[in-house]
Each structure stands twice: as C-alpha cells, then as structure tokens.
Amino acid sequence: MLTLVVSMLGAPAPAAAPAVANAAPADAEPVAAHDDAPADAHVLKYEMKRLDGTPEKLEKYRGKVVMIVNTASKCGLTPQYKALEAMYREYKDRGFVILGFPANNFAGQEPGTNKEIAEFCTGKYDVTFPMFEKISVKGDDTHPLYKQLAALPAPLGGEPKWNFTKFVLNREGEVVARFEPRTRPESKKVRAKIEALLEEG
C-alpha cells in the first residue's frame, strides 16, 4: 500500500541547480558592501606604498580631481591602461590624477610582483600616473581603502565587480561618481564628469 501511495504522489522534485555566476562584469549584480567600514565618501586618509615601495599619503592628492582604479595586467580590459594614460596626460595640468591599484582578485589576472607590474606598465603602456603596490579589493582581506569604497551608499558603493572599476573623487576628496569596468575612460560620460569637476575647481 505504501508503495502505491508513493507511486501515486510521485517522486520528490529534484533540487534546483545552483545558479551559475555571470562572468561578464558589466552584467553582474551589485555586491554587498562591507558592514565594518564607515559610509564616508572622503577616502584620501590612507598611507599607501608606490610600486617601488615608497610610502605616500593619499591626502597629498586632496585638491585634485582623482580617479581610483583597480588594475590588472592579464585582463581583457588591460588595454584601458592606454586610455587612462592619455586622459591623465590631457588633464593633469588642470589638476587631475589617476591612482592605480593592482589587484589579483578577479580570475588571477594580476599574478605578478610589484616589480613585474611596474615593468609591464611602463614598458607596455608607458604609464606615468601613480601606481601603488598590489592590494586586495574584495573579500576578507580587502584593503581598508576598498572597504570604505564598498561601504558607500548606492550607486557609488559595493565591491568592484571586475578589474578597472573607476571611482571618481572631487577636489575635496569625496567620491562623487563610479564607472563600471566596461565603461571606457575615453567615453563621453566619463570625460564629461571629469571636465565638469575640473571646471568646479
């Protein structure tokens, strides 16, 4: 009888297969922010090390329009280095600077040492904007700078979705814009934002 009841009711429905993460960073859902970092948009409060190991306080860049970018040497978006460098050279005399932070968080696409990263950036793309030592930009070992960026309210906050996420700061050192990885530095909306902030100064 029990066998008949089971047969009539049918076997339990199989568990749903786990969703497969979308590999395309531009289409990824927003990532939860870190709860242990202050939701403070003024982020130029940290001392970092340049690729050559020289310590530098980010506070020195207050008064400039700043773009913070997490970079990688072996990513499909790595050619953005060229456009970033072009933008830096175009606007630096007006008070614009790009701060690059290499990170190996996405598919292991920044495996090199700080020395190797420096040689790649200068040799391949002639990068002259400030580049800093490799850090973590997501996960349990996230650097405090990126914890603070992640803790910002939407649409500015959340962990980077991929390499070459761009955070833009006004001259007071406050985060005022965020552009996702596939948004090119030379795009109209990025340039318009940078130019507007430079004009405010």
FENUR-V142974 format. One record per pair of residues at least 4 apart in sequence whose C-alpha atoms are under 7 Angstrom apart, sorted by the first residue. I is the first residue (numbers start at 1). GAP is how many residues later the second one is. Records with the same first field share a line. If there is no record, write none. Layout:
I: GAP, GAP
//
This chain:
1: 4
2: 4
3: 4
4: 4
5: 4
6: 4
22: 6
24: 4
25: 136, 137, 156
26: 154, 155, 156
28: 133
30: 128
31: 127, 128
32: 126, 127
33: 117, 118, 124, 125, 126
34: 113, 116, 117
35: 116
37: 110, 111, 114
38: 110, 113
39: 109, 112, 113, 114
40: 108, 112
41: 111, 133, 134
42: 131, 132, 133
43: 102, 130, 131
44: 14, 15, 129
45: 13, 14
46: 11, 12
47: 8, 9, 10, 11
48: 7, 8, 9, 84
49: 4, 5, 6, 7, 83, 84
50: 4, 5, 6, 81, 82, 83
51: 63, 64, 67, 80, 81, 82
62: 109, 110, 111
63: 108, 109
64: 31, 32, 33, 107
65: 30, 31, 32, 104, 105, 106, 132, 133
66: 30, 31, 32, 102, 103, 104
67: 30, 31, 32, 99, 100, 101, 102
68: 30, 31, 32, 98, 99, 100
69: 30, 31, 32, 95, 96, 97, 98
70: 30, 31, 32, 33, 93, 94, 95
71: 29, 30, 31, 32, 92, 93
72: 6, 30, 31, 37, 38, 91
73: 5, 36, 37
74: 4, 35, 36
75: 34
80: 4, 104
81: 4, 44
82: 4, 43
83: 4, 102, 103
84: 4, 101
85: 4, 42, 44
86: 4
87: 4
88: 4, 8, 9, 10, 41
91: 4, 5
92: 4, 5
94: 104
97: 32
98: 31, 32
99: 30, 31, 32
100: 30, 31, 32
101: 30, 31, 32, 33, 34
102: 8, 31, 32, 33
103: 7, 31, 32, 33, 34
104: 4, 5, 6, 7, 32
105: 31, 32, 33
106: 56, 57
112: 4, 5
113: 4
114: 4, 19, 20
115: 4
116: 4
117: 4
118: 4
119: 4
120: 4
121: 4, 5, 6
122: 4, 5
135: 8
136: 5, 6, 7
137: 5, 6, 9
138: 4, 21
142: 4, 5
143: 4
144: 4
145: 4
146: 4
147: 4
148: 4
149: 8
150: 7, 8, 9
151: 6, 7
152: 4, 5, 6
153: 4
156: 21, 22
160: 5
162: 19
163: 18
164: 17
165: 14, 15, 16
166: 12, 13, 14
167: 8, 10, 11, 12
168: 7, 8, 9, 10
169: 4, 5, 6, 7
170: 4, 5, 6, 27
179: 4
183: 4
185: 5
186: 4, 5
187: 4
188: 4
189: 4
190: 4
191: 4
192: 4
193: 4
194: 4
195: 4
196: 4
197: 4
//
